[in-house]
């Protein structure tokens, strides 16, 4: 969870009043590196807006994976990983994200 823009401004305002970064750290409980990053961000962009996280696309196509598993329910994770050219952990994470269970009867 990130700090709000208002809180960031308050911390930097306190720093600009002549207080050290260490003093800001003690008063507000924010790391010194974080305060330095906020200063750099404000200098570069002129704003302290919270950055939106950029989501990277997944390696496995959810529709294709779901279709493959429904057609081949007895395949092992390593076999599925070979078909999709990835490792087992990627398949396992995709299963968890898609809610696919691997329990056998």
Contact map, one row per residue, 1 for C-alpha under 8 A:
111000000000000000000000000000000000000000000000000000000000000000000000000000000000000000000000000000000
111100000000000000000000000000000000000000000000010000000000000000000000000000000000000000000000000000000
111110110000000000000000000000000000000000000000010000000000000000000000000000000000000000000000000000000
011111110000000000000000000000000000000000000000010000000000000000000000000000000000000000000000000000000
001111111000000000000000000000000000000000000001110000000000000000000000000000000000000000000000000000000
000111111100000000000000000000000000000000000000000000000000000000000000000000000000000000000000000000000
001111111110000000000000000000000000000000000000000000000000000000000000000000000000000000000000000000000
001111111111000000000000000000000000010000000001000000000000000000000000000000000000000000000000000000000
000011111111100000000000000000000000000000000001000000000000000000000000000000000000000000000000000000000
000001111111110000000000000000000000000000000000000000000000000000000000000000000000000000000000000000000
000000111111111000000001000100000010000000000000000000000000000000000000000000000000000000000000000000000
000000011111111100000000000000000010011000000000000000000000000000000000000000000000000000000000000000000
000000001111111110000000000000000000000000000000000000000000000000000000000000000000000000000000000000000
000000000111111111100001000000000000000000000000000000000000000000000000000000000000000000000000000000000
000000000011111111111001000000000000000000000000000000000000000000000000000000000000000000000000000000000
000000000001111111100000000000000000000000000000000000000000000000000000000000000000000000000000000000000
000000000000111111100000000000000000000000000000000000000000000000000000000000000000000000000000000000000
000000000000011111110000000000000000000000000000000000000000000000000000000000000000000000000000000000000
000000000000011111111011000000000000000000000000000000000000000000000000000000000000000000000000000000000
000000000000001001111111000000000000000000000000000000000000000000000000000000000000000000000000000000000
000000000000001000111111100000010011000000000000000000000000000000000000000000000000000000000000000000000
000000000000000000011111110000010000000000000000000000000000000000000000000000000000000000000000000000000
000000000000000000111111111000000000000000000000000000000000000000000000000000000000000000000000000000000
000000000010011000111111111111010000000000000000000000000000000000000000000000000000000000000000000000000
000000000000000000001111111111110010000000000000000000000000000000000000000000000000000000000000000000000
000000000000000000000111111111000000000000000000000000000000000000000000000000000000000000000000000000000
000000000000000000000011111110000000000000000000000000000000000000000000000000000000000000000000000000000
000000000010000000000001111111000000000000000000000000000000000000000000000000000000000000000000000000000
000000000000000000000001111111100000000000000000000000000000000000000000000000000000000000000000000000000
000000000000000000000001110111110110000000000000000000000000000000000000000000000000000000000000000000000
000000000000000000000000100011111110000000000000000000000000000000000000000000000000000000000000000000000
000000000000000000001101100001111111000000000000000000000000000000000000000000000000000000000000000000000
000000000000000000000000000000111111100000000000000000000000000000000000000000000000000000000000000000000
000000000000000000000000000001111111110000000000000000000000000000000000000000000000000000000000000000000
000000000011000000001000100001111111111000000000000000000000000000000000000000000000000000000000000000000
000000000000000000001000000000011111111100000000000000000000000000000000000000000000000000000000000000000
000000000000000000000000000000001111111110000000000000000000000000000000000000000000000000000000000000000
000000010001000000000000000000000111111111000001000000000000000000000000000000000000000000000000000000000
000000000001000000000000000000000011111111100000000000000000000000000000000000000000000000000000000000000
000000000000000000000000000000000001111111110000000000000000000000000000000000000000000000000000000000000
000000000000000000000000000000000000111111111111000000000000000000000000000000000000000000000000000000000
000000000000000000000000000000000000011111111111000000000000000000000000000000000000000000000000000000000
000000000000000000000000000000000000001111111110000000000000000000000000000000000000000000000000000000000
000000000000000000000000000000000000000111111100000000000000000000000000000000000000000000000000000000000
000000000000000000000000000000000000000011111111000000000000000000000000000000000000000000000000000000000
000000000000000000000000000000000000000011111111000000000000000000000000000000000000000000000000000000000
000000000000000000000000000000000000000011101111100000000000000000000000000000000000000000000000000000000
000010011000000000000000000000000000010011001111110000000000000000000000000000000000000000000000000000000
000010000000000000000000000000000000000000000011111000000000000000000000000000000000000000000000000000000
011110000000000000000000000000000000000000000001111100000000000000000000000000000000000000000000000000000
000000000000000000000000000000000000000000000000111110000000000000000000000000000000000000000000000000000
000000000000000000000000000000000000000000000000011111000000000000000000000000000000000000000000000000000
000000000000000000000000000000000000000000000000001111100000000000000000000000000000000000000000000000000
000000000000000000000000000000000000000000000000000111110000000000000000000000000000000000000000000000000
000000000000000000000000000000000000000000000000000011111000000000000000000000000000000000000000000000000
000000000000000000000000000000000000000000000000000001111100000000000000000000000000000000000000000000000
000000000000000000000000000000000000000000000000000000111110000000000000000000000000000000000000000000000
000000000000000000000000000000000000000000000000000000011111100000000000000000000000000000000000000000000
000000000000000000000000000000000000000000000000000000001111100000000000000000000000010001000000000000000
000000000000000000000000000000000000000000000000000000000111110110000000000000000001000001100100000000000
000000000000000000000000000000000000000000000000000000000111111110000000000000000000000000000000000000000
000000000000000000000000000000000000000000000000000000000001111111000000000000000000000000000100010000000
000000000000000000000000000000000000000000000000000000000000111111100000000000000000000000000000000000000
000000000000000000000000000000000000000000000000000000000001111111110000000000000000000000000000000000000
000000000000000000000000000000000000000000000000000000000001111111111000000000000000000000000000000000000
000000000000000000000000000000000000000000000000000000000000011111111100000000000000000000000000000000000
000000000000000000000000000000000000000000000000000000000000001111111110000000000000000000000000000000000
000000000000000000000000000000000000000000000000000000000000000111111111000000000000000000000000000000000
000000000000000000000000000000000000000000000000000000000000000011111111101000000000000000000000000000000
000000000000000000000000000000000000000000000000000000000000000001111111100000000000000000000000000000000
000000000000000000000000000000000000000000000000000000000000000000111111100000000000000000000000000000000
000000000000000000000000000000000000000000000000000000000000000000011111111000000000000000000000000000000
000000000000000000000000000000000000000000000000000000000000000000001111111000000000000000000000000000000
000000000000000000000000000000000000000000000000000000000000000000000001111100000000000000000000000000000
000000000000000000000000000000000000000000000000000000000000000000001001111110110000000000000000000000000
000000000000000000000000000000000000000000000000000000000000000000000000011111110000000000000000000000000
000000000000000000000000000000000000000000000000000000000000000000000000001111111000000100110000000000000
000000000000000000000000000000000000000000000000000000000000000000000000000111111100001100000000000000000
000000000000000000000000000000000000000000000000000000000000000000000000001111111110000000000000000000000
000000000000000000000000000000000000000000000000000000000000000000000000001111111111000100100000000000000
000000000000000000000000000000000000000000000000000000000000000000000000000011111111111101100000000000000
000000000000000000000000000000000000000000000000000000000000000000000000000001111111111000000000000000000
000000000000000000000000000000000000000000000000000000000000000000000000000000111111100000000000000000000
000000000000000000000000000000000000000000000000000000000001000000000000000000011111110000000000000000000
000000000000000000000000000000000000000000000000000000000000000000000000000000001111111000000000000000000
000000000000000000000000000000000000000000000000000000000010000000000000000000001101111101100000000000000
000000000000000000000000000000000000000000000000000000000000000000000000000001001100111111100000000000000
000000000000000000000000000000000000000000000000000000000000000000000000000011011000011111110000000000000
000000000000000000000000000000000000000000000000000000000000000000000000000000000000001111111000000000000
000000000000000000000000000000000000000000000000000000000011000000000000000000001000011111111100000000000
000000000000000000000000000000000000000000000000000000000001000000000000000010011000011111111110000000000
000000000000000000000000000000000000000000000000000000000000000000000000000010000000000111111111000000000
000000000000000000000000000000000000000000000000000000000000000000000000000000000000000011111111100000000
000000000000000000000000000000000000000000000000000000000001010000000000000000000000000001111111110000000
000000000000000000000000000000000000000000000000000000000000000000000000000000000000000000111111111110000
000000000000000000000000000000000000000000000000000000000000000000000000000000000000000000011111111110000
000000000000000000000000000000000000000000000000000000000000000000000000000000000000000000001111111100000
000000000000000000000000000000000000000000000000000000000000010000000000000000000000000000000111111100000
000000000000000000000000000000000000000000000000000000000000000000000000000000000000000000000011111110000
000000000000000000000000000000000000000000000000000000000000000000000000000000000000000000000011111111000
000000000000000000000000000000000000000000000000000000000000000000000000000000000000000000000011001111100
000000000000000000000000000000000000000000000000000000000000000000000000000000000000000000000000000111110
000000000000000000000000000000000000000000000000000000000000000000000000000000000000000000000000000011111
000000000000000000000000000000000000000000000000000000000000000000000000000000000000000000000000000001111
000000000000000000000000000000000000000000000000000000000000000000000000000000000000000000000000000000111
